[in-house]
Amino acid sequence: MIIPSTLSDWELAYYYTLTQDDIEVIRRRRRDHNRLRFAIQICLFRYPGWSLSDIKNVPDKVINYVANQLQVDASEFK
């Protein structure tokens, strides 16, 4: 399954913006790479409704957007 890399800015904000409650739960994870992967997983459950193991590739645009919200380096996802 593939997430389109052509998501508009509106789609990115609509589907992948974390709530304050999300961020509080995510911050309980110990390391930045755990926080970022957990956040991406939460976002993927919401849209498109798949788990991280179902996705072949998460677009850099999505990773960067989520990482920015958490104030972590997007390279932590790899």
C-alpha positions as CSV (number, residue, x, y, z in Angstrom):
1,M,0.0,0.0,0.0
2,I,1.3,3.4,-0.9
3,I,0.6,6.9,0.5
4,P,0.7,9.4,-2.4
5,S,3.7,11.7,-2.3
6,T,1.5,14.3,-4.0
7,L,-0.5,15.2,-0.9
8,S,-1.5,18.8,-0.9
9,D,-0.6,21.1,2.0
10,W,-4.3,21.0,3.0
11,E,-4.4,17.2,3.0
12,L,-1.1,17.0,4.9
13,A,-2.4,19.4,7.6
14,Y,-5.9,17.8,7.8
15,Y,-4.7,14.2,8.1
16,Y,-1.3,14.5,9.8
17,T,-1.6,17.3,12.4
18,L,-1.2,15.9,15.9
19,T,-3.5,17.0,18.7
20,Q,-2.1,18.2,22.0
21,D,-3.3,14.9,23.6
22,D,-1.4,13.0,20.9
23,I,1.8,15.0,21.6
24,E,1.5,14.3,25.3
25,V,1.2,10.6,24.8
26,I,4.0,10.6,22.2
27,R,6.4,12.5,24.5
28,R,6.3,9.5,26.9
29,R,8.5,7.6,24.5
30,R,12.1,7.7,25.5
31,R,14.0,8.5,22.3
32,D,13.4,10.7,19.3
33,H,13.2,7.8,16.9
34,N,10.6,6.1,19.1
35,R,8.6,9.3,19.3
36,L,8.6,9.9,15.6
37,R,7.8,6.3,14.6
38,F,5.0,6.2,17.2
39,A,3.6,9.5,15.9
40,I,3.7,8.3,12.3
41,Q,1.9,5.2,13.3
42,I,-0.9,7.2,15.0
43,C,-1.2,9.3,11.8
44,L,-1.3,6.3,9.5
45,F,-4.1,4.7,11.6
46,R,-6.1,7.9,11.0
47,Y,-5.4,8.1,7.3
48,P,-5.3,6.0,5.3
49,G,-6.2,3.6,8.1
50,W,-3.3,1.3,7.8
51,S,-0.5,0.2,10.1
52,L,3.2,1.1,9.5
53,S,3.9,-2.4,8.5
54,D,1.3,-2.2,5.7
55,I,2.9,0.9,4.1
56,K,5.7,0.4,1.6
57,N,7.0,3.9,1.9
58,V,6.1,6.9,4.0
59,P,6.7,10.0,1.9
60,D,9.4,12.4,3.2
61,K,6.8,15.2,3.1
62,V,4.7,13.3,5.8
63,I,7.8,12.4,7.9
64,N,9.0,16.0,7.8
65,Y,5.6,17.4,8.7
66,V,5.2,15.1,11.7
67,A,8.8,15.5,12.8
68,N,8.4,19.3,12.8
69,Q,5.5,19.1,15.1
70,L,7.5,17.0,17.6
71,Q,10.6,19.2,17.1
72,V,12.7,16.1,16.2
73,D,15.0,15.5,13.3
74,A,13.1,13.7,10.5
75,S,16.2,11.5,9.9
76,E,15.3,9.7,13.2
77,F,12.5,7.9,11.3
78,K,15.0,5.8,9.3
